[in-house]
C-alpha cells in the first residue's frame, strides 16, 4: 500500500463515440509529486484521456478520480486546484500578456505573482504586448503561464512545447523542474520523446486506445528493448552491428581480432524514442517483434565465449 | 512495490488554501475585462457601437430636407426627421449592444477556445454572465449618452426636461439592455461556428429593425407586420423610447392610440424571462463530445 492515495486514479476507462471505441479499458495511477508522461501516436487516445481527467469529456464507463473527485462532478473548488494547458488555442488576444495573466490570477484563491510567472516563461520583454502580436511559440508560453498562474496541485500539459525554439524548450524544462521541486504533480503529453525522458518520472504508452506499456522512464519497454548495440565498419567497408549486454567486451574482442582501431565505432544505447517506436510498432506488428528480439539475443548468453562465436549474430546493416 | 523516485515528495499543504474570490467580485472583474476587450475590437465598436450614429446621420441627411414628421394640418406639432428617428436609434443601440454583440462575441469565444479555457478555471458561468451583461450595460449606457449628446448638440434636437420622463427612459433602457443581453447569450447557441456567427445573427437583427419601427416609421407599416413585430421585444423597446422622446401628440400614431407603457413593461418582462431561461439552458463552456 502507498502511504498516500494517488492524485489521479484511472480504472478500466472506456470511451466510445458512437460505434468507435476511442479508449478500450485504461488503468493507471499518478502519485503526488510525480511527473507522468502519456505517450502515443496521433489519434491513440491521449487527448481523450486527458480531457476526461480535466472534466471536459464524460467517460463511457470505468472509474476516474482526480484529486479525490470524479471529474464529471468537479466543482469550482476542484477546478481551483488544477492547471490546464490545452493542446491548441486560437484566441484573438486583444489584451496584453500582463492584463491576461492578472485577470486569470484573480480567478484563483492563491495565485502566483504575475511578474514572477511572466519571468518564469521568459516573456518579460513582451509583458506589455498584446497577445495577438506575439509569435506562435510566445503565445504557447502564455498558455503555459495561464496554466500555472493559479498555483495548481495538478498540472495538465498537453503538448506544451509545440512551436518552441530549442532555447525556449530548455527554459520550459527548467520551469517544469522548478514546479516539480515545489511538489506539483504533472501529467504531460508530448511527441518529443527527449522531453518525456528529461521530465518524466514514469510514462505510459497508449496505442489504439489501450495502454500498451507503463513504467519508470528508464525501464519502460523492458530490459530487452534497452540492449545496447555496438556498430562499426569492417575492412571491406560493410557496417556491422551487434546487440549485446556487454558492449565493452565486444569492443575489446573486436580490437583484439582486428588488431587496431575499428572504423566508425559506436556503442548505441536505445533512447526513449527508440524504445517507444519499438513499442508502438510492436503492437502494430503483433507478436513478430518479440520473436525477432529472441533470435538476436545470442551475445548475452555467450558472454564468456570467443568473438568468433559471436560473429554468427553480427548483422550487416548497410554496405 | 517500489517506485522510489517519487517517495517523500512534499504534498501540497491543504491548510494553506485560501477562499476562492466571490461570485460578484469575479463578475465585476469580468465586466472590466470584457469592456476593455470590447473597445479594442474594431468589429464590435463599428457594427454595434457606432452603427446607430451612422444610421441616425444617414436618415437625417437623406430625409431632413423633406421637412418635419407628424405635422398637423394646421402646421403645428411636427418634429424634425432626426428627432423622430432618435428613439428608434436608441432602441437599435440596445439591440445591437446586447443581442448582436453578445451572440457574435460568445459564438466566437466558443469557436476560438476562450470558453474552453475559462471552463477549466474556477470561474462560475454566473460570473461570466455578469461580466457579459455588465459589459453590455456599460457600453450601452455610453452609447445612449453619446447618441443623445449628438442629437442635442449636433442635430439640435430638444431632449425631455421632465424628471418623470427620464425615469421612464431609465427603466425602459435598463430593462431593454438586460433583456437584449440575455437574448444575445441565448442566441449565441445558434451559430454552428464562430465564423458563421455574423451570417446567422445579423439578418435576424436587421429584419427586426426593419419591422419594429427603427428604420421605417412604424405607423406606416401594414397591420400584419406591426402584429408580427409585436411578438418581438424590439418593437416594445422602440415604443417605450418614443414615449420618452416624442411629443404626446404622437401617441395617436401608435397601434392602440397610446404609448402603452404597462404593455411595454410586460412584454420586456416576458422576453427577459425567456432570455434568462434560454441562456441558462443552452449555455455550455464546451459542447461535450462534439
Interface residues (C-beta under 8 A of the other chain):
Chain A: X4 X17 X31 X32 X33 X34 X54 X55 X56 X57 X58 X76 X77 X79 X80 X81 X82 X84 X86 X88 X89 X90 X91 X92 X94 X95 X99 X103 X104 X106 X107 X108 X109 X110 X146 X150 X153 X182 X183 X184 X201 X202 X216
Chain B: X3 X5 X6 X9 X10 X11 X12 X16 X17 X18 X19 X20 X21 X26 X29 X33 X36 X37 X40 X41 X108 X111 X112 X113 X114 X116 X117 X119 X120 X121 X122 X123 X124 X286 X288 X289
